Every structure is written in C-alpha cells, then in structure tokens.
C-alpha cells in the first residue's frame, strides 16, 4: 500500500506468492500502491495477482482492507508506520 518502494518488499512477496498459490490455488493477492518512476512490479504470468497501481485515498484504502481476509506488509527493514 502507498508508494511501492524497494524497502516495502513487493518483489519478496511476489516470490513467496508463487509458492503459496501452488498450495492454495483459489487465492488472490492484491498489490495496491503507486509505482514510482523507474520501479517495476513483475507479475507476468501470475493470474492470481491483481495490481492496483495507483495511490489509494482513505475510502479506497478502507474498502480494500474491509474486503480482504489478511493484510501483508513485507517490509525489508523496519516499517513506515
């Protein structure tokens, strides 16, 4: 969520998701946040990942959190919260 910077670990989450989805094939991962210039999120050939590539306002954020079963914040170091 927020800006998808390197330290937020989206690439680590995607690699872990590849293992998870092989065990739980009816799951969906939603990655939400603005992609900064020069950054990439590679979800090629992973149909179980939905990318919302824009910054979420408070209402969008609340709706997404309420609709999800789990929230994962895969920070590489510390947190931004």
C-alpha distances in whole Angstrom, upper triangle without the diagonal:
4,6,7,10,12,12,9,11,10,13,15,13,14,18,17,17,20,22,20,21,24,25,23,23,23,19,16,13,10,7,5,5,8,10,12,16,18,15,15,13,16,16,20,22,19,20,18,14,13,11,9,10,9,8,8,11,11,13,11,8,12,13,10,10,14,15,13,15,13,10,10,8,10,11,14,16,15,12,11,11
4,6,9,12,12,10,12,12,15,17,15,17,20,20,20,23,25,24,24,28,29,27,27,26,23,19,16,13,10,7,5,6,9,10,14,16,14,15,14,17,18,22,24,22,22,21,17,15,13,11,10,8,6,7,9,11,13,12,9,13,15,13,13,17,17,17,19,17,13,13,11,13,12,15,16,16,12,10,11
4,6,9,10,9,11,11,14,16,15,16,19,20,20,23,25,24,25,28,29,28,28,28,24,21,17,14,11,9,5,5,6,7,11,13,10,12,12,16,17,20,23,21,22,21,18,16,13,11,9,8,7,10,12,14,17,15,13,17,18,16,17,20,21,19,22,19,16,15,12,13,12,14,16,16,13,11,13
4,7,8,6,8,7,10,12,12,13,16,17,17,19,22,21,22,25,26,25,25,25,22,19,15,13,9,8,6,6,5,7,10,11,8,9,9,12,14,17,20,18,20,19,15,14,11,11,9,10,9,12,15,17,19,17,15,18,19,16,17,21,21,19,21,18,15,13,11,11,11,12,14,15,13,12,14
4,6,6,8,8,10,12,13,14,16,18,18,21,23,23,24,27,28,27,28,28,25,22,18,16,12,12,9,9,8,7,10,10,8,10,10,14,16,19,22,21,23,22,18,18,15,15,12,13,12,15,18,20,22,20,18,21,23,20,20,24,24,22,24,21,17,15,12,11,10,10,12,13,12,11,14
4,5,6,7,8,10,12,13,14,16,17,19,21,22,23,25,27,27,27,28,25,22,18,17,14,14,12,12,10,10,12,11,8,10,10,13,16,19,22,20,23,22,19,19,16,17,15,16,16,18,21,23,25,23,21,24,25,22,22,26,26,24,25,22,18,15,13,11,9,8,10,13,12,12,16
4,5,8,10,10,12,14,15,16,18,20,21,22,23,26,27,27,28,29,25,23,19,18,15,15,13,14,13,13,15,14,12,13,13,16,18,21,24,22,25,23,20,20,18,19,17,18,17,19,21,22,25,23,20,23,25,22,21,25,25,23,24,20,17,14,11,9,6,5,7,9,9,9,13
4,6,9,9,9,12,14,14,15,18,19,19,21,24,25,24,25,25,22,19,16,15,11,12,11,12,12,12,15,15,12,13,12,15,16,20,22,20,22,20,17,17,15,16,15,15,15,16,19,20,22,20,17,20,21,18,18,21,22,19,20,17,13,10,7,6,4,6,8,9,8,9,11
4,5,5,6,9,10,11,12,15,16,16,18,21,22,22,22,23,20,18,14,14,11,13,12,14,13,14,17,16,12,12,11,13,14,17,20,17,20,18,15,16,15,16,15,17,17,18,21,22,24,22,19,22,23,20,19,23,22,19,20,17,14,10,8,5,5,5,9,11,11,12,15
4,5,5,6,9,10,10,13,15,15,16,19,20,20,20,21,17,15,11,11,8,10,10,12,11,13,15,15,11,10,8,10,10,14,16,14,16,15,12,13,11,13,12,15,15,17,20,21,23,20,18,20,21,17,17,21,20,17,18,16,13,10,9,7,8,9,13,14,14,14,16
4,5,5,6,9,10,11,13,14,15,18,19,20,20,21,18,16,13,13,11,13,13,15,13,14,16,15,11,9,7,8,9,12,15,13,16,15,12,14,13,15,15,17,18,20,23,25,26,23,21,24,24,21,21,24,23,20,21,18,16,13,12,9,10,10,14,16,16,17,20
4,5,5,6,9,10,11,12,14,16,18,18,19,21,18,16,13,14,12,15,16,17,16,17,20,18,14,13,11,11,12,15,17,14,17,16,14,16,15,18,18,20,20,22,25,26,27,25,22,24,25,21,21,24,23,20,20,17,15,11,11,7,9,9,12,15,15,17,19
4,5,5,6,9,10,10,12,14,15,15,16,17,14,13,10,11,9,13,14,16,15,18,20,19,16,14,11,11,11,14,15,13,15,13,11,13,13,15,16,18,19,20,23,24,25,22,19,22,22,18,18,21,20,16,16,13,12,8,9,6,9,10,14,16,15,17,18
4,5,5,6,9,10,10,13,15,15,15,16,13,12,9,10,9,13,14,16,15,18,20,18,15,12,9,8,7,11,12,9,12,11,9,11,11,14,15,18,19,20,24,25,26,22,21,23,23,19,19,22,20,17,18,15,14,11,12,10,13,13,17,19,19,20,22
4,5,5,7,9,10,12,14,15,15,17,15,14,12,14,13,17,18,20,18,20,22,20,17,14,11,10,10,12,13,11,14,13,12,15,15,18,19,22,23,24,27,29,29,26,24,26,26,22,22,25,23,20,20,18,17,14,14,11,14,14,17,20,20,22,24
4,5,5,6,9,10,11,12,14,16,13,13,11,14,13,17,19,21,20,22,25,23,19,17,14,13,12,15,15,12,15,13,12,15,16,19,20,23,24,24,27,28,29,26,23,25,25,21,21,23,22,18,17,15,14,12,13,10,13,14,17,19,19,21,23
4,5,5,6,8,10,10,11,12,10,9,8,11,11,15,18,20,19,22,24,23,20,17,13,12,10,13,13,9,11,9,9,12,14,17,18,21,22,22,26,26,27,24,22,23,23,19,19,21,19,16,15,13,13,11,13,12,15,16,20,21,21,22,23
4,6,6,7,9,10,10,13,11,11,10,14,14,18,20,22,21,24,25,24,20,17,14,12,10,12,10,8,11,9,10,14,15,19,20,23,25,25,29,30,30,27,25,27,26,22,22,24,22,19,19,17,17,15,17,15,18,18,22,24,24,26,27
4,6,5,7,9,10,13,12,13,13,16,17,20,23,25,24,27,29,27,24,21,17,16,14,15,14,11,14,12,13,17,18,22,23,26,28,28,31,32,32,29,27,28,27,24,23,25,23,20,19,17,18,15,17,15,19,19,22,24,24,27,28
4,5,5,6,8,10,9,10,10,14,15,19,22,24,24,27,29,28,24,22,18,17,15,17,15,12,13,11,12,15,17,20,22,25,26,26,29,29,29,26,24,25,25,21,20,22,20,17,15,14,15,13,16,15,18,19,22,24,24,26,26
4,5,5,5,8,7,8,9,13,15,18,22,24,24,27,29,28,24,21,18,16,13,15,13,9,10,8,10,13,16,19,21,24,26,26,29,29,29,26,24,25,24,20,21,22,19,16,15,15,16,15,18,17,21,22,25,26,26,27,28
4,6,6,9,10,12,13,17,18,22,25,27,27,30,32,30,27,24,20,18,15,16,13,11,12,11,13,17,19,23,25,28,29,29,33,33,33,29,28,29,28,24,24,26,23,20,19,18,20,18,21,20,23,24,27,29,29,31,31
4,6,9,9,12,14,18,20,23,26,29,29,32,34,33,29,26,23,21,18,19,17,14,15,13,15,18,21,24,27,29,31,30,33,33,33,30,28,29,27,24,24,25,22,19,17,17,19,18,21,20,24,24,28,29,29,31,31
4,6,6,9,11,15,18,21,24,27,27,31,33,32,29,26,22,21,18,19,17,14,13,11,13,16,19,22,25,27,29,28,31,30,30,27,25,26,24,21,21,21,19,16,14,14,17,16,20,19,23,25,28,29,28,30,30
4,6,8,11,15,17,21,24,27,27,30,32,32,28,25,21,19,16,17,14,11,10,8,11,14,18,21,23,26,28,27,30,31,30,26,26,26,24,21,21,22,19,17,16,16,18,18,21,21,25,26,30,31,30,31,31
4,7,10,13,17,20,23,26,27,30,32,32,29,26,22,21,17,18,16,13,11,8,11,13,17,20,23,25,27,26,28,28,27,24,23,24,21,19,19,19,16,14,13,15,17,18,21,22,25,27,30,31,30,31,31
4,7,10,13,16,20,23,23,27,30,29,26,23,19,18,15,17,15,12,10,7,9,11,14,17,20,22,24,22,25,25,24,21,20,21,19,16,16,17,14,11,10,11,13,14,17,18,22,24,27,27,26,27,27
4,7,10,13,16,19,20,24,26,26,23,20,16,16,13,15,14,10,9,5,6,7,11,13,16,19,20,19,22,22,21,18,17,18,16,13,14,15,12,10,10,11,12,13,16,16,20,22,25,26,24,25,25
4,6,10,13,16,17,20,23,23,19,17,13,13,11,14,14,10,10,6,5,6,8,11,13,16,17,16,20,20,20,16,15,17,15,12,12,15,12,9,10,10,10,10,12,13,16,19,22,22,21,21,22
4,6,10,13,14,18,21,21,18,16,12,13,11,14,15,12,11,9,6,5,6,7,10,12,13,13,16,17,17,13,12,14,13,9,11,13,11,9,11,10,10,10,12,13,16,19,22,22,20,20,20
4,7,10,11,14,17,18,14,12,9,11,10,14,15,12,13,11,7,6,5,6,8,10,11,11,15,16,17,13,12,15,14,10,12,15,13,12,14,12,10,10,10,11,13,16,19,19,17,17,18
4,7,9,13,16,17,14,13,11,14,13,16,18,16,16,14,10,8,6,5,6,7,7,8,11,13,14,10,9,12,12,9,11,14,13,12,15,14,11,11,11,13,14,17,19,20,17,16,16
4,6,9,13,15,12,12,11,14,14,18,20,18,18,17,13,11,8,6,5,5,5,7,10,13,14,11,10,14,14,12,13,17,16,15,18,17,14,13,12,13,14,17,18,19,16,14,15
4,6,9,12,10,11,11,14,15,18,21,19,20,20,16,14,10,8,5,4,5,8,11,14,16,13,13,17,17,15,17,20,20,19,22,20,17,17,15,16,16,18,20,20,17,15,17
4,7,8,6,7,8,11,13,16,19,18,19,19,16,14,10,10,6,7,9,12,15,18,20,17,16,20,20,18,20,23,22,21,24,22,19,18,16,16,16,17,19,20,18,16,19
4,6,5,8,10,14,16,19,22,21,23,23,19,18,14,13,10,10,10,14,17,20,22,19,19,22,23,21,22,26,26,25,27,25,22,20,18,18,17,17,19,20,18,16,19
4,6,8,11,14,17,19,23,23,24,25,21,20,16,16,12,12,14,17,20,23,25,22,22,26,27,24,26,29,29,28,30,28,25,23,21,21,20,20,22,23,22,20,23
4,7,10,13,16,18,21,22,24,25,21,20,17,17,14,15,16,20,23,26,28,25,24,28,29,26,28,31,30,29,31,29,26,24,22,20,19,19,21,23,22,21,24
4,7,10,13,15,19,19,21,21,18,17,14,15,12,13,15,18,21,24,26,23,22,26,26,23,24,28,27,26,28,25,22,20,18,17,16,16,18,20,20,18,22
4,6,9,11,15,15,17,18,15,15,12,13,11,13,15,18,22,24,26,22,22,25,25,22,24,27,26,24,26,24,21,19,18,16,17,17,20,22,21,20,23
4,6,9,12,12,14,14,11,11,9,11,9,13,15,17,21,23,24,21,20,23,23,20,21,24,23,21,23,21,18,16,16,14,15,16,19,21,20,20,22
4,6,9,9,12,13,10,12,10,13,12,16,18,20,24,26,27,23,23,26,25,22,23,26,24,22,24,22,20,18,18,16,18,18,21,24,23,23,25
4,6,5,8,9,7,9,8,12,12,16,18,20,24,26,26,22,22,24,23,20,21,24,22,20,21,20,19,17,18,16,19,19,23,25,24,24,26
4,6,8,11,9,11,11,15,15,18,21,23,27,29,29,25,25,28,26,23,25,27,25,23,24,23,22,21,21,20,22,23,26,28,28,28,30
4,6,9,9,12,13,17,17,21,24,25,29,31,30,27,26,29,27,24,25,27,25,23,24,23,23,21,23,21,24,25,28,31,30,30,32
4,6,6,9,11,15,16,20,22,23,26,28,28,24,23,26,24,21,22,24,21,19,20,19,19,18,20,19,22,22,26,28,27,28,29
4,6,8,10,14,16,19,22,22,26,27,26,23,23,24,22,19,21,23,19,18,19,19,19,19,21,20,24,25,28,30,29,29,30
4,7,10,13,16,19,21,21,24,25,24,21,20,22,20,17,18,19,16,14,15,15,16,16,18,18,21,23,27,28,26,27,27
4,6,10,12,15,17,18,21,22,22,18,18,20,18,15,16,18,15,13,15,14,14,14,15,16,19,20,24,25,23,24,24
4,7,9,12,15,15,18,20,19,15,15,17,15,12,15,17,14,13,15,15,14,14,16,17,19,22,25,25,23,23,24
4,6,9,12,12,16,18,18,14,14,17,16,12,15,17,15,14,17,16,15,14,15,16,18,20,23,24,22,21,22
4,6,8,9,12,15,14,11,11,14,13,11,13,16,14,14,17,17,15,15,16,17,19,21,24,24,21,20,21
4,7,9,13,16,16,13,13,16,16,14,16,19,18,17,20,19,17,17,16,17,18,20,23,23,21,19,20
4,6,9,13,14,11,11,15,15,13,16,18,18,18,21,20,18,18,17,18,19,21,23,23,20,18,19
4,7,10,11,9,9,13,14,12,14,17,17,18,21,20,17,17,16,18,18,20,22,21,18,16,16
4,7,8,5,6,9,10,9,11,14,14,15,18,18,15,16,16,18,19,22,23,22,19,16,16
4,6,5,6,9,10,11,12,14,16,17,20,19,17,19,18,21,21,24,25,24,20,17,16
4,6,5,6,9,10,11,12,14,16,19,18,16,18,18,21,21,25,25,23,19,17,15
4,5,5,6,9,10,11,12,14,18,18,17,19,19,23,23,27,28,26,22,20,18
4,6,5,6,9,10,11,12,16,16,15,17,17,20,22,25,26,25,21,19,18
4,6,5,6,9,10,11,14,14,12,14,14,17,18,22,23,22,18,16,15
4,5,5,6,9,10,13,13,12,15,16,19,21,24,25,23,20,18,16
4,6,5,6,9,12,13,13,16,17,21,22,26,27,26,22,21,19
4,5,5,6,10,11,10,13,14,17,19,23,24,23,20,19,18
4,5,5,8,8,7,11,12,16,18,22,23,21,18,18,16
4,6,8,10,10,14,16,19,21,25,26,25,22,21,19
4,7,9,10,14,16,19,22,26,27,26,23,23,21
4,6,7,10,13,16,19,22,24,23,21,21,20
4,7,10,14,16,19,23,24,23,21,22,21
4,7,10,13,16,19,21,20,18,19,17
4,7,10,12,16,17,17,14,15,14
4,6,9,12,14,14,12,14,13
4,6,9,11,11,9,10,10
4,6,9,10,9,11,13
4,6,6,6,8,11
4,7,8,11,13
4,7,9,12
4,7,9
4,5
4
